[in-house]
Amino acid sequence: MDLFAITEELRRSVDSLAFSEPVAYVYNPLDYAAEPHGAYLERFGRGRREVLLVGMNPGPFGMVQTGVPFGDVGMVRDWMGIDGAVGRPPREHPKRPVQGFACPRGEGSGRRLWGWARERFGPAEDFFARFYVANYCPLAFFEESGANRTPDKLPKAEREALFAACDRALVDTVEVLEPELVVGIGRFAERRAAAALQDRGVPVGMVLHPSPASPKANQGWVEQAERDLGDLGVALP
């Protein structure tokens, strides 16, 4: 098994799920942004990794647009060297258009995360030699108003069905990458990783989420994230 097979199984599993109000639109970038997502897997998802970083789910100006976790267009295209055709979800909210690599708006969390990786490690290949970044859930959820709805806010039955598929994918990803450490980017991802991997013998930790909506992250996210990683025993260059 490799990350391509894991991704395909996850894509099929989540596409079979149904979601009720207040969710009105569901975007799956593994479907319509398969080309750049596949390039991400091909370029950076082969071989063992020291640390697996896990985010929550696609942001509207990140993976929703590029198919890459925390996928700010500029960082994905210019630093990672990834581009590709991006289609559209079957139902698209007029306030949440998928513009792919033509999206004019940056993704704040992605700029912080990948900007840190670029400044600390230099070339993308040097960062990915030790780290890999995945999202726990591949779906983005939007309400009728266009508001983003996070997976933890779904009704219990829908949440449990979704988490079952995402847990399987995370466990399989850990088996492929064999990381020494799994790190949730934010509390939600840390808790889901801990639950999914409780019998797998791999330690799970957390770094602060880089969202610009977080006052704490706005008070020096890089310093806090590096402190979190240091506390988990991750040596940085």
N, C-alpha and C positions, 0 to 999 in steps of 0.2 A: 504494500500500500504506500502511496505517496500523497502529497498535499493536493494534487489534481483529483485523485479519486475521492479523497475526503471532501473536497469542495463540491464535487458533483453529487455525492450522496446528500450532503447538507442542502444543496440547492433544491434537489428533488423533494426532500423531506419538508422543508419550510414552504415550498410552493403548494403543497397539498393541504396546508392549514387554512382555516378560516378565522376571520377576526370581526368582531361586532363593534357597534358604536360604543364610545365616541370615535373609534378608528374608522376613517372613511377611505383612506388611500394607503396602500402598502407597496413600497418600492423594494425590489430585490436586485441590487446591482450585480449579483452573481449571474443573473439572466441577461440584462441589457448592457452591462459593462464587462462582459466576459473576456473581451480581448485584452484590455489593459490589466484586468485582474489576473488573467493567465500569464501575462508578461511579468507581473510582480512575482507570481509563484515560480516561474521559470528562472528568473534572474536571481531571486533572493531566498527561495524556499527549498533549496536542496542542501542536504547534509545536516549534521548535528549543529545545535546552537547551545550556547552557554545559558542564555536567558531568553525566555519567551514572555513578551509583553502582551497583555490582553486588554483591549478596549471594550466598550459596551456594545455599540451598534453604529451604523453609518450616520454621519452628520449630513445635513442637507447641502452643505457646500464642500464636503469632503468626499467620502466614499460614494455617496449618492451620485456625485458627478464623475468621479474617476475610477471607481471600482477598487481603490486602494485604501486600506485603513488609514484614517486621519488624513485622507488624500487631498490636501491642498493642491490646486492645479499647478502652481509654480514649483512647489517642492517635488511633486511627482514627475513633472516633465523635465525640469531643469537640473534637479539634483539626482533623482533616481534614473533619469534617462528613459522614462516610460511614457508612451503615448499610445493612442489607438482609437478605433471607432467605438463610439458609445451611442446606443440606441435610446429608447425611451420605455418606461414601464407601460403596461397595458392601459392603465388609468392614471392620468397625471393631473395633479392639482394645479390650477392656473397660477397659484402663488408659489408653487414649488416646481418650476420647470427644470428638466434635466437638459443641460446645455453641454455636458461633457467638458472637454478641454477648452471650450470657448466660454466657460463660465467666468464672468468678470469679477466675481466676489471671492475673496480668499476665505480659507477655513482657519479660524483663530487657533483652535486646539492643535490642528495639524502644523500650522506655522511654528507654534511653540515647540511641539515634540520633535518634528523633523529639523527645525532650525537648531535646536540643541544638539541633535545627532550630528548635523553638518559641522557645527562649530567645534564640537568636542572630538569627533572622529575624522573629519575631513571627507574623503570620498565615501559615497554610499556603501561601496563594497567593504570598506573597513568597518563600518558600523555593523553591517549584516553578517560579517564573519563571526560575530559573537552574539548578536541579537536578532530576533525575529518579532514582528508585530502582527497580531491578528485581532480581529474583532470577535467577541463571543457570539454575538447575534448578527447575521448578515442583513436583516431587514430594517427598514426605516418606516415609521408609522406617522401618519399625519391625520389630524382631525379635519372636519369640514371647514373650519376657519383657516386651515393651513398650519396650525400650531403643531409642533413636534410632540409626539407622545412616546415616552421611553418604555422599553419592554417591561420594566418593573411595575408600571402602572396599568398593565393589561389585566382583565378579569382572571381570576385564579385558574379556571380550567384552560383558558387560552394560553396563559403564562406557562402552566405546567407542560402542555404539549410542546410549546416552543422550546422551553428549557431542556426537555428530554432530547430533542434533536441537537440542540447546541452543545449539551453536555457530551453527547456521543462524539461530535466532531472535535471538541476540545481534547477529550481523552485520546482519540486517534492521533491528533496533532502532536500531543506530547509523546506518544509512542514512536512517531516518526522522527521528531526533532531531538528527542532525548535530552531536554534541557536539565541543567542542574537546579534551576530555579524558575518558577512561574510568578510573574508580577502583574497584578491587576492594576490597570491605570484607572484609579478611582475605586471607591468602596464597593460599588455594585459588581464590577468585574472581579475584584478580589474575593468577594463572597461567593460568586458563582464558581470561580475557579476552585476555591477551597471545597465547595460542596461536590463538584464533579470529580475532583482528584483526591478525595479523602482517603481512598484505599490504594493510591498509586505510589506512595512513598516519595513524592517530590514536594519540596517545601514551596509554600505559596506566601507571597508578601504583597505589598501595595506601595505605589507611589501616588502622590497627589495628582488629580486630574488637571490637565493644563487649560481647561476651559476659561475663556475670558469672562464668563458669567460668574466665576468663582472669585470672591474677594480675596480669599487666601492665595489663590494661584496668581492673582494680580500683584501680590506683594513679594515677587521674586520667585517665580515657579522653578526656574533652573536650579537655584541654590537649594530649594526645598526638595526637589526631585533627586538631586545628587546626594543630598543628605539621606534621603530615604533609601536610595540604592546602596550607599555606604553602610548604612545600618544593616542591610541585608547581606553584606559581604561582597558586593560587586565592586571590583576595582576598576577605576576609570583611568584612561590615559592622561 
